[in-house]
Amino acid sequence: MDHVRGAPHHPQTQGKIERWHQTIKNRVLLENYFLPDDLERRIGAFVDHYNNHRYHESLANLTPADVYHGRGAKILKMREEIKKQTIRKRRLQHQAAAA
């Protein structure tokens, strides 16, 4: 990975991190936190969810962890096989219903 620096105080060049800040801010504002530890735990849980469980459309509906650890191609291939099997089953069901 390369570290890329954008223009300071210019949000258009910082699009991804600005989107991340907006997402985390919206999540934090949904609940009340009475202790700083509660907020820190919730942010930690969200970061874990965001990186390990949440599918990202820009990453072909993979998680960032899958892409980072090189599991993306294997997952996409498995999904394609499942899709082919599903289409075959639906065709057979449709043919059986039509007969």
Backbone as JSON, one array per atom type, in Angstrom:
{
  "sequence": "MDHVRGAPHHPQTQGKIERWHQTIKNRVLLENYFLPDDLERRIGAFVDHYNNHRYHESLANLTPADVYHGRGAKILKMREEIKKQTIRKRRLQHQAAAA",
  "N": [[0.84, -1.17, 0.0], [0.43, 2.24, -0.7], [1.13, 5.33, 0.82], [-0.88, 8.02, 0.45], [-1.04, 11.43, 0.15], [-3.37, 14.03, 0.51], [-4.72, 17.25, -0.37], [-4.65, 19.52, 2.34], [-7.48, 20.3, 4.39], [-9.34, 19.94, 2.38], [-11.96, 18.39, 1.53], [-12.85, 16.98, -0.76], [-10.71, 15.61, -1.83], [-10.3, 13.75, 0.04], [-12.15, 11.67, 0.11], [-12.82, 8.91, 0.87], [-12.04, 8.64, 3.59], [-13.52, 10.68, 4.67], [-16.09, 9.73, 4.21], [-16.0, 7.49, 5.87], [-15.78, 8.78, 8.37], [-18.28, 10.06, 8.44], [-19.99, 7.83, 8.47], [-19.3, 6.52, 10.93], [-19.87, 8.56, 12.7], [-22.65, 8.86, 12.37], [-23.5, 6.38, 13.37], [-22.66, 6.56, 16.04], [-24.2, 8.64, 17.0], [-26.7, 7.5, 17.18], [-27.18, 6.29, 19.62], [-27.14, 6.68, 23.24], [-24.41, 7.39, 25.32], [-23.08, 6.91, 28.44], [-20.72, 6.69, 29.76], [-17.24, 7.12, 29.02], [-15.91, 4.71, 28.43], [-17.96, 3.06, 27.5], [-18.57, 4.24, 25.05], [-16.08, 3.9, 23.72], [-15.95, 1.07, 23.62], [-18.15, 0.55, 21.98], [-17.42, 1.83, 19.6], [-15.17, 0.31, 18.97], [-16.42, -2.17, 18.55], [-17.95, -1.52, 16.31], [-15.95, -0.93, 14.42], [-14.77, -3.45, 14.18], [-16.98, -4.86, 13.11], [-17.33, -3.42, 10.7], [-14.94, -3.94, 9.31], [-14.72, -6.75, 9.25], [-17.18, -8.07, 8.89], [-19.1, -6.62, 7.45], [-20.29, -6.29, 4.21], [-18.83, -4.73, 1.39], [-19.8, -2.78, -1.24], [-18.1, -1.59, -3.08], [-16.01, -3.32, -3.05], [-16.68, -5.58, -4.45], [-18.74, -6.77, -3.02], [-17.44, -7.96, -0.83], [-15.76, -8.4, 2.33], [-13.53, -5.99, 3.85], [-11.5, -7.36, 5.24], [-11.46, -9.87, 3.98], [-10.51, -9.19, 1.43], [-8.04, -8.03, 2.08], [-6.65, -10.19, 3.22], [-6.43, -11.87, 1.07], [-8.5, -13.62, 0.36], [-10.51, -13.06, -1.37], [-10.8, -13.81, -4.17], [-11.27, -16.57, -4.03], [-13.68, -16.64, -2.59], [-15.4, -15.27, -4.33], [-15.36, -17.04, -6.51], [-16.57, -19.28, -5.34], [-19.1, -18.22, -4.81], [-19.98, -17.83, -7.43], [-20.22, -20.48, -8.33], [-22.28, -21.37, -6.63], [-24.31, -19.74, -7.58], [-24.6, -20.71, -10.21], [-25.48, -23.34, -9.68], [-27.91, -22.77, -8.42], [-29.34, -21.57, -10.51], [-29.51, -23.75, -12.26], [-31.13, -25.52, -10.72], [-33.49, -24.0, -10.52], [-34.25, -23.9, -13.2], [-34.82, -26.61, -13.65], [-36.94, -26.95, -11.86], [-38.79, -25.19, -12.98], [-39.18, -26.41, -15.48], [-40.28, -28.83, -14.64], [-42.64, -27.94, -13.49], [-43.92, -26.87, -15.69], [-44.42, -29.09, -17.21]],
  "CA": [[0.0, 0.0, 0.0], [1.15, 3.51, -0.72], [0.51, 6.41, 1.59], [-1.17, 9.12, -0.45], [-1.45, 12.63, 0.88], [-4.22, 14.94, -0.25], [-4.65, 18.65, 0.04], [-5.27, 19.71, 3.65], [-8.74, 21.06, 4.46], [-10.0, 19.82, 1.08], [-12.63, 17.11, 1.68], [-13.06, 16.26, -2.01], [-9.58, 14.72, -2.07], [-10.26, 12.82, 1.17], [-13.49, 11.12, 0.05], [-13.06, 7.67, 1.6], [-11.97, 8.85, 5.03], [-14.67, 11.52, 5.02], [-17.25, 8.83, 4.26], [-15.84, 6.71, 7.09], [-16.13, 9.65, 9.5], [-19.73, 10.25, 8.42], [-20.62, 6.57, 8.88], [-19.09, 6.29, 12.36], [-20.59, 9.62, 13.42], [-24.07, 8.53, 12.35], [-23.7, 5.26, 14.29], [-22.46, 7.02, 17.42], [-25.31, 9.52, 17.38], [-27.94, 6.75, 17.35], [-27.33, 5.82, 20.99], [-26.58, 7.52, 24.31], [-23.31, 6.77, 26.06], [-22.97, 7.6, 29.71], [-19.32, 6.61, 30.17], [-16.34, 7.06, 27.86], [-15.61, 3.32, 28.1], [-19.07, 2.55, 26.69], [-18.37, 4.76, 23.69], [-14.91, 3.24, 23.14], [-16.31, -0.31, 23.29], [-19.08, 0.57, 20.85], [-16.65, 2.18, 18.41], [-14.38, -0.88, 18.67], [-17.3, -3.19, 17.98], [-18.32, -1.08, 14.97], [-14.78, -1.09, 13.55], [-14.68, -4.88, 13.91], [-18.07, -5.2, 12.18], [-17.07, -2.77, 9.42], [-13.81, -4.56, 8.63], [-14.76, -8.21, 9.19], [-18.49, -8.65, 8.66], [-19.92, -5.81, 6.55], [-19.9, -6.38, 2.8], [-18.64, -3.43, 0.76], [-20.14, -2.85, -2.66], [-16.93, -1.21, -3.88], [-15.08, -4.45, -3.02], [-17.41, -6.72, -5.04], [-19.5, -7.36, -1.91], [-16.56, -8.69, 0.07], [-15.35, -7.59, 3.47], [-12.14, -5.56, 3.72], [-10.6, -8.41, 5.74], [-11.34, -10.88, 2.93], [-9.66, -8.65, 0.38], [-6.69, -7.83, 2.64], [-6.01, -11.48, 3.46], [-6.34, -12.61, -0.18], [-9.55, -14.63, 0.23], [-11.54, -12.54, -2.25], [-10.99, -14.59, -5.41], [-11.86, -17.86, -3.66], [-15.07, -16.39, -2.21], [-16.15, -14.93, -5.55], [-15.51, -18.27, -7.29], [-17.57, -20.1, -4.66], [-20.41, -17.59, -5.06], [-20.36, -18.09, -8.83], [-20.67, -21.87, -8.38], [-23.6, -21.42, -5.99], [-25.25, -19.1, -8.51], [-24.84, -21.65, -11.31], [-26.31, -24.43, -9.15], [-29.26, -22.24, -8.18], [-29.99, -21.4, -11.81], [-29.85, -25.1, -12.74], [-32.27, -26.02, -9.94], [-34.69, -23.25, -10.91], [-34.66, -24.35, -14.54], [-35.45, -27.91, -13.5], [-38.25, -26.73, -11.22], [-39.67, -24.56, -13.97], [-39.51, -27.42, -16.48], [-41.19, -29.8, -14.0], [-43.95, -27.29, -13.29], [-44.5, -26.65, -17.0], [-44.77, -30.37, -17.81]],
  "C": [[0.89, 1.24, 0.0], [0.39, 4.52, 0.11], [0.35, 7.6, 0.65], [-1.65, 10.31, 0.38], [-2.28, 13.52, -0.04], [-4.05, 16.35, 0.27], [-5.31, 18.82, 1.4], [-6.52, 20.59, 3.55], [-9.48, 21.03, 3.11], [-10.7, 18.46, 1.05], [-12.82, 16.33, 0.38], [-11.92, 15.31, -2.3], [-9.47, 13.66, -0.97], [-11.56, 12.02, 1.25], [-13.72, 9.89, 0.91], [-13.02, 7.87, 3.11], [-13.09, 9.75, 5.5], [-15.93, 10.67, 5.12], [-17.2, 7.97, 5.51], [-16.24, 7.55, 8.3], [-17.64, 9.87, 9.57], [-20.44, 8.99, 8.91], [-20.49, 6.35, 10.38], [-19.83, 7.33, 13.18], [-22.08, 9.3, 13.48], [-24.38, 7.37, 13.29], [-23.61, 5.7, 15.74], [-23.65, 7.85, 17.87], [-26.63, 8.78, 17.59], [-28.21, 6.34, 18.79], [-26.75, 6.83, 21.97], [-25.51, 6.73, 25.03], [-23.08, 7.58, 27.31], [-21.54, 7.59, 30.24], [-18.43, 6.54, 28.94], [-16.0, 5.62, 27.45], [-16.7, 2.69, 27.24], [-18.91, 2.97, 25.24], [-17.19, 4.06, 23.01], [-15.21, 1.79, 22.75], [-17.2, -0.37, 22.06], [-18.35, 0.89, 19.55], [-15.78, 0.98, 18.0], [-15.21, -1.97, 18.03], [-17.7, -2.81, 16.55], [-17.17, -1.26, 13.99], [-14.6, -2.56, 13.19], [-15.75, -5.31, 12.9], [-17.78, -4.66, 10.79], [-15.98, -3.49, 8.63], [-13.96, -6.07, 8.4], [-16.1, -8.82, 8.81], [-19.32, -7.9, 7.62], [-19.4, -5.91, 5.12], [-19.85, -4.98, 2.2], [-18.89, -3.56, -0.74], [-18.93, -2.53, -3.52], [-15.88, -2.31, -3.92], [-15.74, -5.73, -3.54], [-18.16, -7.5, -3.97], [-18.67, -8.34, -1.09], [-16.28, -7.81, 1.27], [-13.92, -7.11, 3.24], [-11.15, -6.61, 4.2], [-10.4, -9.49, 4.69], [-10.38, -10.42, 1.84], [-8.22, -8.54, 0.88], [-5.95, -9.16, 2.79], [-6.0, -12.38, 2.22], [-7.39, -13.69, -0.37], [-10.61, -14.24, -0.79], [-11.82, -13.39, -3.46], [-11.67, -15.92, -5.11], [-13.35, -17.7, -3.32], [-15.91, -16.09, -3.44], [-16.37, -16.16, -6.42], [-16.57, -19.16, -6.67], [-18.98, -19.54, -4.87], [-20.9, -17.86, -6.48], [-20.86, -19.53, -8.99], [-22.06, -22.02, -7.76], [-24.67, -20.83, -6.91], [-25.6, -20.03, -9.67], [-25.74, -22.8, -10.86], [-27.75, -23.98, -8.93], [-30.02, -22.08, -9.48], [-30.4, -22.75, -12.39], [-31.09, -25.64, -12.02], [-33.56, -25.31, -10.33], [-35.18, -23.65, -12.29], [-35.37, -25.69, -14.47], [-36.82, -27.8, -12.85], [-39.26, -26.14, -12.2], [-40.11, -25.58, -15.03], [-40.48, -28.45, -15.9], [-42.59, -29.22, -13.81], [-44.67, -27.1, -14.62], [-44.99, -27.96, -17.63], [-46.07, -30.93, -17.27]]
}
